[in-house]
Amino acid sequence: MAFFAGIGVSKQFQDSETAGREAAAQALKASGTAKADIAILFASSIYDQAAMLKGVRASLGETPVIGCTSAGSITGDGAQEQAVCVLALRSDEGSFVPFKATGIGKDMRGAGKSLGEQIKGAERPSHMAFLFSDALSGNGTELVRGVLEVMGHDFRLENVPILQ
């Protein structure tokens, strides 16, 4: 099984679209592939998020993008603040499917259960998930508990709390 990954970083803060395009293009080039299966994006809130995402899409095309705003990102070159960071991933055997939980501020555990049902109902079986949760919406532990209540406690889950 071959797995490809590449990271791109832009600190171009004068033009949000250029920053997104630059970071995504670097990530794709660093991955050594022509197209990513999924991209994980962390970007400072100093950027115009819509323009930055437009730039990311210009470089990655229809690749699904997940992620969030971030106070900083850790890369192989150290901590990156006030930056756009993109991780491009591709696998010749595995697959990546993005899901979205809603209503976490009102019912964190219920949102987790709903997310677990989405994962469980996916076309291909899922073996792990990354959760990017808004830490200001409440206790992320309840979100995790909700997912695991549906998926079972052996399901691999990485919770990345995000301060927005």
C-alpha positions in Angstrom: 0.0 0.0 0.0 1.4 3.4 -1.0 0.6 6.5 1.0 1.5 10.0 -0.2 1.6 13.1 2.0 2.8 16.6 1.4 2.7 19.8 3.4 2.5 23.4 2.1 2.7 26.6 4.0 2.1 30.2 3.0 2.6 33.3 5.1 1.5 35.6 2.2 -1.0 37.7 4.2 -1.5 40.6 1.7 -3.7 38.3 -0.5 -5.7 35.5 1.0 -6.5 33.8 -2.3 -2.8 33.7 -3.2 -1.9 32.3 0.2 -4.4 29.5 -0.2 -3.3 28.7 -3.8 0.4 28.8 -2.8 0.0 26.5 0.3 -2.1 24.0 -1.6 0.2 23.9 -4.6 3.2 23.3 -2.3 1.4 20.5 -0.5 0.5 18.8 -3.8 4.0 19.1 -5.1 5.5 17.8 -1.9 3.1 14.8 -2.0 4.6 13.7 -5.3 1.2 13.1 -6.8 -0.9 14.9 -9.4 -4.1 14.9 -7.3 -4.8 14.5 -3.6 -7.6 12.3 -2.3 -8.2 14.8 0.6 -6.6 17.9 2.0 -6.5 19.0 5.6 -6.3 22.8 6.0 -5.4 24.9 9.0 -5.5 28.7 8.5 -5.1 31.7 10.7 -8.2 33.8 11.1 -6.3 36.8 9.7 -7.2 35.5 6.2 -10.4 36.2 4.3 -11.5 32.6 4.7 -13.7 32.5 1.5 -10.9 34.0 -0.6 -8.3 31.7 0.9 -10.4 28.6 0.3 -11.0 29.8 -3.3 -7.2 29.8 -3.8 -6.9 26.3 -2.2 -9.6 25.0 -4.6 -7.7 26.6 -7.6 -4.7 24.4 -6.8 -6.5 21.3 -5.7 -9.6 21.2 -7.9 -12.3 18.9 -6.7 -10.3 17.4 -3.8 -12.4 17.4 -0.6 -11.0 19.9 1.9 -11.5 19.6 5.7 -10.0 21.7 8.5 -10.6 24.9 10.4 -9.1 28.2 11.6 -6.1 27.9 13.9 -3.9 30.0 16.1 -1.0 28.0 14.8 0.1 24.8 13.0 3.0 22.5 13.6 4.9 21.4 10.5 8.3 19.8 9.9 9.7 23.3 9.9 8.3 24.1 13.4 5.3 26.2 14.5 3.6 28.3 11.9 1.6 31.3 13.1 -0.5 33.6 10.9 -0.2 31.1 8.0 -2.2 28.8 5.7 -1.1 25.2 6.1 -2.3 22.4 3.8 -1.7 18.7 4.1 -2.4 16.8 0.9 -3.0 13.1 1.3 -3.3 10.3 -1.3 -3.6 6.5 -0.9 -3.7 3.8 -3.5 -5.7 1.5 -1.3 -7.4 3.6 1.4 -10.1 6.2 1.0 -11.0 9.4 2.8 -14.6 10.5 3.3 -15.4 13.9 4.9 -18.4 14.2 7.3 -19.9 17.2 9.1 -21.5 17.3 12.5 -24.0 20.1 13.2 -25.5 21.4 16.4 -22.5 20.7 18.6 -23.2 23.8 20.7 -26.7 22.6 21.6 -26.1 18.9 22.0 -22.5 17.8 21.9 -23.2 14.1 22.5 -26.1 14.0 20.1 -24.0 15.6 17.4 -21.4 12.9 18.0 -24.0 10.2 17.7 -25.2 11.8 14.4 -21.6 11.9 13.2 -21.1 8.2 14.2 -24.2 7.3 12.2 -22.8 9.1 9.1 -19.5 7.3 9.5 -21.3 3.9 10.0 -23.5 4.5 6.9 -20.5 5.3 4.6 -20.2 3.3 1.4 -16.9 1.8 2.5 -16.2 0.8 6.1 -14.3 3.3 8.1 -11.5 2.3 10.5 -10.6 5.7 12.0 -11.6 9.3 12.0 -10.2 12.7 12.7 -12.5 15.1 14.6 -12.0 18.9 14.3 -14.2 20.3 17.0 -14.9 23.9 18.1 -13.5 24.0 21.6 -15.6 27.0 22.4 -18.8 25.0 21.9 -18.4 22.9 25.0 -16.8 19.7 26.2 -15.4 17.8 23.2 -15.3 14.7 25.3 -19.1 14.4 24.8 -18.7 14.6 21.0 -16.2 11.7 21.2 -18.5 9.7 23.5 -21.3 10.2 21.0 -19.3 8.9 18.1 -17.9 5.9 20.1 -21.4 5.1 21.4 -22.3 4.4 17.7 -19.0 3.1 16.4 -17.8 1.1 19.4 -15.0 1.8 21.7 -12.3 0.1 19.5 -12.9 2.7 16.7 -9.8 4.9 16.3 -10.7 8.5 16.8 -8.4 11.5 17.0 -10.1 14.6 18.5 -8.4 17.9 17.5 -10.0 20.7 19.6 -9.9 24.0 17.8 -10.2 27.5 19.3 -11.8 29.8 16.8 
